[in-house]
Amino acid sequence: MSLNAYQTYQQNSVGTASPGELTLMLYNGCLKFLKQAKTAIETGNVQDKNTNLQKAQKIIQELMVTLNTDVPVGNQMLQLYDYMNRRLIDANVKNDVTIIEEVEGLTTEFRDTWKEVIQQNRKANYGMGGQA
């Protein structure tokens, strides 16, 4: 697949994704940037570390903005996202891979839970894929 075809595919994926799938994409993007930031720290590339941690923070901030804080779980998630955001600032200042790994663990947990919610909703809405 050519680069242009791949970029078109990615744009179409985002354009046709449900809100739940978009959230999943945000989690996956955050994990990608966290991994790249860890690699940058390990190789001594301060600029890439900073850029990737800032990208991860922007994703977390986007997740914060989209929360429904009228329900208790929304407020709890807001506090967790705020904690993750502050930890990434610490990681950036201290060049600390272990802090990034902490945030990576939380992000992975949220992503996996969100993926499960999407799968459960699909089963509820569309049945068991034709199985009895």
C-alpha positions as CSV (number, residue, x, y, z in Angstrom):
1,M,0.0,0.0,0.0
2,S,1.5,3.4,-1.0
3,L,1.9,6.1,1.6
4,N,-0.9,8.2,0.1
5,A,-3.2,5.2,0.1
6,Y,-2.4,4.5,3.7
7,Q,-3.0,8.1,4.7
8,T,-6.3,8.1,2.9
9,Y,-7.3,4.8,4.7
10,Q,-6.3,6.4,8.0
11,Q,-8.4,9.5,7.4
12,N,-11.4,7.4,6.3
13,S,-11.0,5.2,9.4
14,V,-11.2,8.3,11.7
15,G,-14.0,9.8,9.6
16,T,-16.2,6.7,9.8
17,A,-15.4,5.6,13.4
18,S,-18.0,5.7,16.1
19,P,-17.3,7.8,19.2
20,G,-16.3,4.6,21.0
21,E,-13.8,3.6,18.3
22,L,-12.4,7.2,18.3
23,T,-11.7,6.8,22.1
24,L,-10.0,3.5,21.4
25,M,-7.9,5.3,18.7
26,L,-6.9,8.0,21.3
27,Y,-5.8,5.4,23.8
28,N,-3.7,3.6,21.1
29,G,-2.2,6.8,20.0
30,C,-1.3,7.7,23.5
31,L,0.4,4.4,24.0
32,K,2.4,4.8,20.8
33,F,3.6,8.3,21.9
34,L,4.5,6.9,25.4
35,K,6.6,4.1,23.8
36,Q,8.3,6.6,21.5
37,A,9.1,8.9,24.5
38,K,10.6,6.0,26.4
39,T,12.8,5.1,23.4
40,A,13.8,8.8,23.1
41,I,14.9,8.9,26.8
42,E,16.9,5.6,26.4
43,T,18.7,7.0,23.4
44,G,19.2,10.5,24.9
45,N,17.0,12.3,22.3
46,V,15.6,15.1,24.5
47,Q,13.6,16.8,21.7
48,D,11.8,13.6,20.7
49,K,11.1,12.8,24.3
50,N,9.5,16.2,24.9
51,T,7.5,16.1,21.6
52,N,6.1,12.6,22.3
53,L,5.2,13.3,25.9
54,Q,3.5,16.5,24.9
55,K,1.5,14.5,22.2
56,A,0.5,11.9,24.9
57,Q,-0.6,14.8,27.2
58,K,-2.7,16.4,24.5
59,I,-4.5,13.0,24.0
60,I,-5.1,12.7,27.8
61,Q,-6.4,16.3,27.8
62,E,-8.7,15.5,24.9
63,L,-10.0,12.5,26.9
64,M,-10.6,14.8,29.9
65,V,-12.6,17.3,27.8
66,T,-14.9,14.6,26.4
67,L,-15.8,13.1,29.8
68,N,-19.3,13.4,31.2
69,T,-18.7,14.7,34.7
70,D,-22.4,14.6,35.6
71,V,-21.9,10.9,36.6
72,P,-19.6,9.7,39.4
73,V,-17.4,7.5,37.1
74,G,-16.8,10.6,34.9
75,N,-15.5,12.5,37.9
76,Q,-13.3,9.6,38.9
77,M,-11.9,9.3,35.4
78,L,-11.2,13.1,35.3
79,Q,-9.1,12.7,38.5
80,L,-7.2,9.8,37.0
81,Y,-6.5,11.6,33.7
82,D,-5.4,14.7,35.6
83,Y,-3.0,12.5,37.7
84,M,-1.7,10.9,34.5
85,N,-1.2,14.3,32.9
86,R,0.8,15.5,36.0
87,R,2.9,12.3,36.0
88,L,3.8,12.9,32.4
89,I,5.0,16.4,33.2
90,D,7.2,14.8,36.0
91,A,8.5,12.2,33.5
92,N,9.4,15.0,31.1
93,V,11.3,17.0,33.7
94,K,13.0,14.1,35.3
95,N,13.6,12.0,32.1
96,D,12.0,9.1,34.1
97,V,11.0,6.0,32.1
98,T,9.4,4.4,35.2
99,I,6.9,7.2,35.4
100,I,6.0,6.8,31.7
101,E,5.6,3.0,32.3
102,E,3.2,3.8,35.2
103,V,1.1,6.0,32.8
104,E,1.4,3.3,30.1
105,G,0.0,0.7,32.5
106,L,-3.0,2.9,33.3
107,T,-3.6,3.7,29.7
108,T,-3.4,0.1,28.7
109,E,-5.9,-0.8,31.4
110,F,-8.3,1.9,30.2
111,R,-7.9,0.9,26.6
112,D,-8.5,-2.8,27.3
113,T,-11.6,-2.0,29.4
114,W,-12.9,0.4,26.7
115,K,-12.3,-2.3,24.0
116,E,-14.3,-4.8,26.1
117,V,-17.2,-2.2,26.4
118,I,-17.2,-1.8,22.6
119,Q,-17.3,-5.5,22.1
120,Q,-20.1,-6.0,24.6
121,N,-22.1,-3.2,23.0
122,R,-21.7,-4.8,19.6
123,K,-22.9,-8.1,20.9
124,A,-25.9,-6.5,22.5
125,N,-26.7,-4.5,19.4
126,Y,-26.0,-7.0,16.7
127,G,-26.3,-10.4,18.4
128,M,-23.5,-13.0,18.5
129,G,-22.4,-12.8,14.9
130,G,-25.0,-15.2,13.7
131,Q,-24.3,-17.8,16.4
132,A,-27.1,-19.2,18.5
